[in-house]
């Protein structure tokens, strides 16, 4: 399999990122509006409040806990260690993944304060929450972590990668949905978090493809070409 050229990779990642940012900006303007929750927000919150058996709540609380704190950073460090071929590449890749996640969180905090959207009514909460509502921090963080892990898996291309990527993607999506189920976010907060994550990840991948040293990029992506790629270089 032939690897895409760096310029093509950068263009694709940048295009996806800009598209996600544009959608995020439109959604932000919609949710700011007159300050009232959208119809879909009210409907899904009402459904969540009316469907809360103890087991489901316990599972949701456990799952939502993995979307913040040390867990996402642990996941992206593992992604960096997986994608590197040498000790140096693993350290660099892990550092880049952590930087992407941490910087994304800092930018999100700024957007959060700028938009200042109130959360759902406190009486509907089943877990702790703080600050403003849009975009959801758990949804953003888990989606970013999942995206970085999926990129690492795609680069390494192990057997069963499709199933692994599906599991990781489902984890990222479910963490966001638990925020609605537990009553601390509107559904559009979660959508906003997902769009923000895609936009930020696209920007980071575009920057990495354009500005990282060619030797490092080649080393990190060498396995994606497999034996055919190696033969094409040796021919």
SULFEN-V417493 format. One line per field, one symbol per residue. burial: 1 if it has 16 or more other ideal C-beta (glycine too) atoms within 10 Angstrom, else 0. Layout:
burial=???
//
This chain:
burial=0010010011001101100110110011001000001000100110010000000010010011011000011011111111110000110111011101100110010011001010110000011010011111111111111111111111110000000010010011111111111111111111111111111111111111100000011011110110001000000
//
